[in-house]
Amino acid sequence: MRHDVTTGFVFARTFVAALLVTALVSQAHAELFADDDKPATTENFSDEIARTVSAFKACERRFYADLRRAGQDKEKVAQLNDDYNRDSGAIVAAFIASLEAHRADPAFLDGMVALVVDLSYPPPTELLEIVKRQYIASPKLARICPELGGRGDEQWSRELLEAIRDQSPHREARGRATYALGEYYRHASLPFARQRPDAEIESSLVKAREFYNLALQEFADVPADNGRTIGQQATLQIARLDNLPNLKVGKPAPEIVGTDLDGRQMALSETRGKVTVIVFWGTWCGPCMRMVPHERELLARHKDKPFVILGVNSGDDLKTAQATVEKHQMRWRHWWDGGATRESPIQIAYNIQHWPTVFVLDKAGIIRSFDPRGEELDKVVDSLLAQEATDQPE
């Protein structure tokens, strides 16, 4: 189970949760038939799928709301995670038991898709084999591909994507599977996936590029889930891979071109000659908003110097971003990155994995620091501005 938590902590669906689900499946299976020996109908199982998804999403919403209220209280946050793993695990366990009881039900595949996509949980091997044997030709598997692409360290997801790509008679499903295999190999290279040798990471990125190129060449017009086409998505991801070597200290920052919160064209190169702090932020991100007073103070302290702060708003609709900037007096320019997180062009280009993310550039546009906070950010900016002053001709 994957969560990007707005309090600054990142909580994953760990082996603890998986073990909890395993322990609960037998109990849930017994309870499923305790009061009713009649086989469930397709209609009943379809209704159960919808109810399960609704209950799981409600549990997830409560979890995130409680996390926001908990703030930086690590003890409270840990307890909330334990509670969430218990409650969500019970829902998943009961649903897996029901899937096992409905293997012959026409709604079985809908349930498997819901388990992977809506509950974000890996299916038991035996049930997964049923999907491969009996349902690999179903167009419904197109929906499952994006979730599988995000599981870059799980062999079962790669094998299912390969089966869909090779065996599905539906072009949309094959196209989505091809693009998702690119995502699978890219995610396998991310730092939080697992520690891997550099050569292995490079090999994964080469494979990712191969699948992105294949998706672009053969399935460019296939629709993706976010309103773009597979071709548009693949183009953005190829640009990400092209940028990766430069997203390091000492390298030139890739150009950013987009629109600000007022709809005006905005380019990073416009700030060349100034020390520049780029902050990827969102109103939903607690640590991002807690940085704002310090950002205001930093900008005011250097108001007469060649220094700018630039924001990249992520995950907010335009009106929310505009209202937040006004309310919190964030009097510097911000790109609006389309209202999504992770899947918007600037975030993809800069390989953003967490919020806030901060880059500090010198006057030549070279990245001099990555993710400094508080006093460290002050020291980096002060140092670069002092260097700028000494470089000025007398």
MOMOGI-V983627 format. One record per residue. N is the residue number from 1. PHI is phi in whole degrees, -180 to 180 (NA if undefined). OMEGA is omega in whole degrees, 0 to 359 (* if undefined). Layout:
BEGIN
n: (N;N)
phi: (PHI;PHI)
omega: (OMEGA;OMEGA)
END
This chain:
BEGIN
n: (1;2;3;4;5;6;7;8;9;10;11;12;13;14;15;16;17;18;19;20;21;22;23;24;25;26;27;28;29;30;31;32;33;34;35;36;37;38;39;40;41;42;43;44;45;46;47;48;49;50;51;52;53;54;55;56;57;58;59;60;61;62;63;64;65;66;67;68;69;70;71;72;73;74;75;76;77;78;79;80;81;82;83;84;85;86;87;88;89;90;91;92;93;94;95;96;97;98;99;100;101;102;103;104;105;106;107;108;109;110;111;112;113;114;115;116;117;118;119;120;121;122;123;124;125;126;127;128;129;130;131;132;133;134;135;136;137;138;139;140;141;142;143;144;145;146;147;148;149;150;151;152;153;154;155;156;157;158;159;160;161;162;163;164;165;166;167;168;169;170;171;172;173;174;175;176;177;178;179;180;181;182;183;184;185;186;187;188;189;190;191;192;193;194;195;196;197;198;199;200;201;202;203;204;205;206;207;208;209;210;211;212;213;214;215;216;217;218;219;220;221;222;223;224;225;226;227;228;229;230;231;232;233;234;235;236;237;238;239;240;241;242;243;244;245;246;247;248;249;250;251;252;253;254;255;256;257;258;259;260;261;262;263;264;265;266;267;268;269;270;271;272;273;274;275;276;277;278;279;280;281;282;283;284;285;286;287;288;289;290;291;292;293;294;295;296;297;298;299;300;301;302;303;304;305;306;307;308;309;310;311;312;313;314;315;316;317;318;319;320;321;322;323;324;325;326;327;328;329;330;331;332;333;334;335;336;337;338;339;340;341;342;343;344;345;346;347;348;349;350;351;352;353;354;355;356;357;358;359;360;361;362;363;364;365;366;367;368;369;370;371;372;373;374;375;376;377;378;379;380;381;382;383;384;385;386;387;388;389;390;391;392;393;394)
phi: (NA;-113;-139;-105;-92;-77;-83;103;-91;-117;-113;-109;-77;-96;-61;-60;-65;-63;-65;-61;-61;-58;-66;-85;-61;-60;-64;-64;-63;-66;-67;-60;-111;-63;-112;-153;-91;-80;-65;-73;-85;-59;-60;-65;-70;-60;-64;-65;-59;-62;-65;-64;-61;-62;-65;-65;-64;-65;-62;-66;-62;-63;-60;-66;-63;-66;-63;-62;-68;-72;59;-98;-75;-63;-65;-66;-62;-62;-65;-62;-66;-61;-64;-65;-60;-67;-70;-69;-61;-65;-64;-63;-61;-64;-71;-63;-61;-70;-60;-62;-80;-119;-59;-93;-78;-58;-89;-56;-64;-59;-67;-66;-62;-63;-60;-79;-86;-83;-97;50;-128;-70;-78;-59;-56;-63;-72;-63;-65;-63;-60;-64;-77;-111;-126;-63;-89;-76;-67;-65;-71;-60;-68;-83;-61;-58;-65;-64;-63;-84;-106;-74;-126;-124;-60;-61;-70;-63;-65;-70;-61;-64;-66;-64;-61;-86;-118;-68;-82;-102;-62;-61;-65;-65;-65;-66;-66;-64;-63;-65;-66;-61;-63;-57;-71;-68;-64;-65;-95;-70;-59;-85;-69;-176;-72;-138;-62;-57;-64;-71;-63;-61;-63;-64;-68;-63;-65;-59;-62;-60;-73;-62;-64;-64;-62;-68;-75;-109;-134;-58;-90;-69;-71;-98;-75;-101;93;-92;-100;-59;-62;-65;-63;-63;-61;-63;-70;-64;-63;-59;-62;-63;-80;-50;-63;-97;-89;-137;-60;97;-108;-69;-68;-60;-62;-121;-129;-168;-120;-86;-69;-101;83;-90;-61;-149;-132;-61;-63;-65;-97;-56;98;-127;-68;-127;-108;-105;-123;-87;-144;-152;-67;-78;-98;-55;-60;-62;-71;-71;-79;-58;-58;-67;-63;-60;-64;-64;-67;-66;-66;-115;-64;-101;-117;-75;-143;-141;-113;-125;-105;-124;-77;-127;79;-116;-70;-61;-64;-64;-63;-63;-65;-67;-60;-69;-62;-100;54;-88;-83;-135;-77;-135;-75;-102;-97;86;88;-112;-113;72;-103;-98;-56;-69;-63;-64;-59;-99;54;-73;-119;-153;-129;-71;-121;-126;-119;-115;-113;-84;-66;-91;83;-90;-70;-109;-158;-122;61;-72;-133;53;-62;-63;-63;-57;-64;-64;-64;-58;-65;-68;-70;-66;-64;-60;-65;-72;-79;-72;-68;-79)
omega: (186;177;171;193;189;180;179;175;175;182;181;171;191;176;178;179;180;178;178;179;180;180;184;186;182;179;180;180;179;181;182;184;185;186;186;181;181;176;181;178;177;180;180;181;176;177;180;177;181;180;181;179;179;180;180;180;178;178;180;179;178;180;181;179;179;179;179;180;182;179;183;178;188;179;179;180;179;179;178;177;177;181;180;178;178;185;179;178;178;178;181;182;179;182;177;177;179;176;179;180;184;182;183;183;177;179;182;182;176;179;179;177;179;180;184;186;186;179;177;183;180;183;173;185;183;179;178;179;176;178;181;184;192;190;186;180;183;176;181;181;175;183;186;189;180;179;179;180;180;181;190;178;184;188;184;182;177;182;179;177;179;179;178;180;186;190;183;176;186;184;180;180;179;179;179;179;180;178;182;175;172;178;179;182;176;180;179;181;184;184;185;178;173;178;181;176;181;181;180;177;179;178;178;180;175;178;178;180;179;182;175;179;178;178;180;183;190;187;187;184;181;182;172;185;191;179;175;171;176;179;178;178;181;178;178;182;176;176;177;181;177;183;188;180;182;180;183;177;180;181;177;180;177;178;172;175;180;178;178;184;177;178;180;177;185;181;179;183;178;183;179;185;178;170;189;173;177;181;172;188;173;181;181;186;182;179;178;184;177;177;189;179;178;177;177;181;181;180;180;182;183;187;182;183;179;187;177;168;176;178;170;181;183;169;179;169;188;182;178;179;181;181;180;179;179;183;185;175;179;191;173;187;181;165;169;189;169;173;180;171;179;187;179;192;184;179;177;182;181;174;185;181;181;179;350;169;186;171;174;182;174;186;179;180;178;178;181;178;179;176;172;179;171;183;179;177;178;183;180;181;180;181;181;179;177;177;178;182;181;180;182;178;180;*)
END
